Amino acid sequence: MRLALIGDIHGNSAALRVVLDHAASENVDMLLVTGDLVGYYFDPRGVLDLLAPWQKYIVRGNHEDMLASARRDPGELPRTQLRYGSGLRIALETLSAEELDALSALPHPLDLNLDGMHILLCHGAPWDNDCYVYPDAGAGLTLRCAIPGYNLVVLGHTHYPMMRKTEETIIINPGSVGQPRNRKPGAQWALIDTQSGDMDLRSESYDYASVAAEARMRHPEMPYLAEVLERE
């Protein structure tokens, strides 16, 4: 079985489209999605439509939690927009009630057995979807993520690709489809072949300049939204 690991899409449908095109060309059977489908950028409708035809498992990210919170209490939305931009507001305005319910109800973490591989799919750490496990995390935090009994623990949240191995477990973060932060512009994902054991961190080129231009137009007061897509 060939698995595509993707996550931290953040409403960036242009980046997701390119990743899924490459996944299709690689004969990927299933997507494992580390959450944060929404937030920051501006096309959550396109993101859900692109994901719809695929077989997939998805966990809930912290931006899905913020989406649910802002839906319950609209007074939170202006504060969220000041920090993250209008991505969550656009999701609330353009997605159906059923889609919003589904995003809010996503599990975290998710225990999977796929083709003989025991996988724990997460957003942040296995115990907290808002815990950052960076590539330079200390040995203690890394080992805590390497939960006994799992061949693979998949993380997201940091927007930094990472692969670490312990005696029993591989910990992998595919990086961010929609907003990589490692100064390598592109759309990041990972490809796993469960039969061969091959695991490959990847980054695809796409027209991030157009997404950055839209971010500057919508949020001139938040230059980071554009600059993070472009910096090297």
C-alpha positions as CSV (number, residue, x, y, z in Angstrom):
1,M,0.0,0.0,0.0
2,R,1.2,3.5,-0.9
3,L,0.3,6.2,1.6
4,A,0.6,10.0,1.2
5,L,1.1,11.9,4.5
6,I,-0.2,15.4,4.2
7,G,-1.3,18.1,6.7
8,D,-1.2,21.8,7.7
9,I,-3.0,22.6,4.4
10,H,-4.5,25.8,5.9
11,G,-6.9,26.6,3.2
12,N,-4.2,26.7,0.5
13,S,-5.9,24.7,-2.3
14,A,-3.3,25.7,-4.9
15,A,-0.6,23.8,-2.9
16,L,-2.9,20.9,-2.1
17,R,-3.8,20.4,-5.8
18,V,-0.2,20.0,-6.8
19,V,0.5,17.5,-4.0
20,L,-2.5,15.4,-4.9
21,D,-1.6,15.5,-8.5
22,H,1.8,14.0,-7.6
23,A,0.2,11.6,-5.2
24,A,-2.0,10.3,-8.0
25,S,1.0,10.0,-10.3
26,E,2.7,7.9,-7.6
27,N,-0.3,5.5,-7.4
28,V,-1.1,6.5,-3.8
29,D,-3.8,4.4,-2.3
30,M,-4.7,6.5,0.7
31,L,-4.1,9.8,2.4
32,L,-3.2,10.2,6.0
33,V,-4.0,13.8,6.9
34,T,-2.5,15.4,10.1
35,G,-5.1,18.1,10.4
36,D,-5.3,21.9,10.1
37,L,-7.3,21.8,6.8
38,V,-8.4,25.4,7.6
39,G,-7.0,28.6,8.9
40,Y,-4.6,31.3,7.6
41,Y,-5.4,31.1,3.8
42,F,-8.6,31.5,1.9
43,D,-10.0,28.5,0.0
44,P,-11.3,25.9,2.5
45,R,-14.0,25.0,0.1
46,G,-11.4,24.1,-2.5
47,V,-9.5,22.0,0.0
48,L,-12.5,19.9,1.0
49,D,-13.5,19.4,-2.6
50,L,-10.0,18.3,-3.6
51,L,-9.8,15.8,-0.7
52,A,-13.3,14.4,-1.3
53,P,-12.6,11.8,-3.9
54,W,-9.7,10.2,-2.0
55,Q,-9.7,7.4,0.5
56,K,-8.4,9.0,3.7
57,Y,-8.0,9.3,7.4
58,I,-7.9,12.7,9.0
59,V,-7.3,13.9,12.5
60,R,-8.3,17.2,14.1
61,G,-5.8,20.0,14.3
62,N,-5.7,23.0,16.6
63,H,-7.2,25.2,13.9
64,E,-10.2,22.8,13.7
65,D,-10.5,23.4,17.5
66,M,-10.3,27.1,17.0
67,L,-12.9,26.9,14.2
68,A,-15.3,25.0,16.6
69,S,-14.7,27.5,19.3
70,A,-15.3,30.5,17.1
71,R,-18.5,28.9,15.8
72,R,-19.8,28.5,19.4
73,D,-18.8,32.0,20.4
74,P,-18.6,34.5,17.5
75,G,-17.0,37.0,19.8
76,E,-13.8,34.9,19.5
77,L,-13.6,35.3,15.8
78,P,-12.2,38.9,15.7
79,R,-9.5,38.0,18.2
80,T,-8.6,34.9,16.1
81,Q,-8.5,37.0,12.9
82,L,-6.1,39.5,14.4
83,R,-3.6,36.7,15.0
84,Y,-4.2,34.3,12.1
85,G,-6.0,36.2,9.4
86,S,-9.4,35.6,7.9
87,G,-9.0,31.9,7.0
88,L,-11.3,30.7,9.8
89,R,-13.9,33.3,9.1
90,I,-14.0,32.3,5.4
91,A,-14.4,28.7,6.5
92,L,-17.4,29.6,8.7
93,E,-18.9,31.6,5.9
94,T,-18.4,29.1,3.0
95,L,-18.7,25.6,4.5
96,S,-22.0,24.0,5.3
97,A,-23.1,23.2,8.8
98,E,-22.5,19.5,8.1
99,E,-19.0,20.2,6.9
100,L,-18.3,22.3,10.0
101,D,-19.7,19.6,12.2
102,A,-17.5,17.0,10.6
103,L,-14.3,19.1,11.0
104,S,-15.1,19.7,14.6
105,A,-15.8,16.0,15.3
106,L,-12.5,14.7,13.8
107,P,-10.7,12.4,16.2
108,H,-7.3,13.0,17.8
109,P,-5.2,10.9,17.8
110,L,-6.2,8.0,15.4
111,D,-5.0,4.4,15.7
112,L,-4.6,2.7,12.4
113,N,-3.5,-0.7,11.1
114,L,-2.8,-0.5,7.4
115,D,-1.2,-3.4,5.5
116,G,0.5,-4.7,8.6
117,M,1.8,-1.4,9.7
118,H,0.6,-0.1,13.1
119,I,0.3,3.7,12.8
120,L,-0.7,6.5,15.2
121,L,-1.9,9.6,13.3
122,C,-1.6,12.8,15.2
123,H,-1.6,16.6,14.7
124,G,0.7,17.8,17.5
125,A,1.9,15.2,20.0
126,P,-0.1,12.0,20.6
127,W,-1.4,13.4,23.9
128,D,-2.0,17.0,22.8
129,N,-2.9,18.3,19.3
130,D,-1.4,21.7,20.2
131,C,2.0,20.4,21.4
132,Y,4.9,21.3,19.1
133,V,7.4,18.5,18.4
134,Y,10.1,20.3,16.4
135,P,13.0,18.6,14.6
136,D,15.4,19.8,17.3
137,A,13.2,18.5,20.1
138,G,15.1,16.9,23.0
139,A,15.5,13.2,23.3
140,G,12.9,13.0,26.1
141,L,10.1,14.5,24.0
142,T,11.0,12.5,21.0
143,L,11.0,9.2,23.0
144,R,7.7,10.1,24.5
145,C,6.2,10.3,21.0
146,A,7.6,6.9,20.2
147,I,4.7,5.0,21.8
148,P,5.4,1.3,22.2
149,G,3.6,-0.9,19.8
150,Y,3.5,1.5,16.9
151,N,5.7,1.1,13.8
152,L,5.0,4.7,12.8
153,V,3.8,7.8,14.6
154,V,2.8,10.6,12.2
155,L,2.9,14.2,13.5
156,G,2.1,17.7,12.1
157,H,1.6,21.1,13.6
158,T,5.2,22.5,13.4
159,H,5.2,23.0,9.6
160,Y,8.7,21.5,9.6
161,P,9.4,18.1,8.0
162,M,11.1,15.6,10.2
163,M,12.0,11.9,10.4
164,R,13.3,10.3,13.6
165,K,13.9,6.6,14.4
166,T,14.0,4.8,17.7
167,E,14.5,1.1,18.1
168,E,10.9,0.2,17.4
169,T,9.2,3.3,16.0
170,I,9.6,5.9,13.2
171,I,8.4,9.4,14.0
172,I,7.6,11.4,10.9
173,N,6.3,14.8,10.2
174,P,5.6,15.4,6.5
175,G,5.9,19.2,6.8
176,S,3.2,21.6,5.7
177,V,1.3,21.5,2.4
178,G,0.1,25.1,2.8
179,Q,2.6,27.0,4.8
180,P,6.1,25.5,5.2
181,R,8.3,27.3,7.7
182,N,11.7,25.8,7.0
183,R,12.6,28.4,4.3
184,K,12.0,26.0,1.5
185,P,9.1,27.3,-0.6
186,G,6.8,24.6,-1.9
187,A,4.2,22.2,-0.8
188,Q,5.5,19.5,1.5
189,W,4.3,15.9,2.0
190,A,5.6,12.4,2.5
191,L,5.3,9.1,0.6
192,I,5.3,5.7,2.3
193,D,5.3,2.3,0.8
194,T,4.2,-0.2,3.4
195,Q,5.5,-3.2,1.5
196,S,9.1,-1.9,0.9
197,G,9.2,0.3,4.0
198,D,10.5,3.2,1.9
199,M,9.7,6.6,3.3
200,D,10.4,9.8,1.4
201,L,9.9,13.4,2.5
202,R,9.0,15.5,-0.6
203,S,8.3,19.1,-1.6
204,E,6.5,20.2,-4.8
205,S,6.8,23.5,-6.6
206,Y,3.6,25.5,-7.2
207,D,2.6,29.1,-7.8
208,Y,2.9,30.2,-4.2
209,A,3.4,33.8,-5.4
210,S,-0.3,34.0,-6.3
211,V,-1.2,32.9,-2.8
212,A,1.2,35.4,-1.3
213,A,-0.3,38.1,-3.4
214,E,-3.8,37.3,-2.2
215,A,-2.6,37.4,1.4
216,R,-1.0,40.8,0.9
217,M,-4.3,42.1,-0.7
218,R,-6.5,40.7,2.1
219,H,-4.1,41.4,5.0
220,P,-1.6,44.2,4.3
221,E,-1.3,44.5,8.1
222,M,-0.1,40.9,8.4
223,P,3.0,40.6,6.1
224,Y,4.0,37.3,7.6
225,L,1.1,35.5,5.8
226,A,2.8,36.2,2.5
227,E,6.4,36.3,3.6
228,V,6.4,32.8,5.1
229,L,5.4,31.3,1.7
230,E,8.3,33.1,-0.1
231,R,11.3,33.1,2.3
232,E,14.4,31.1,1.6
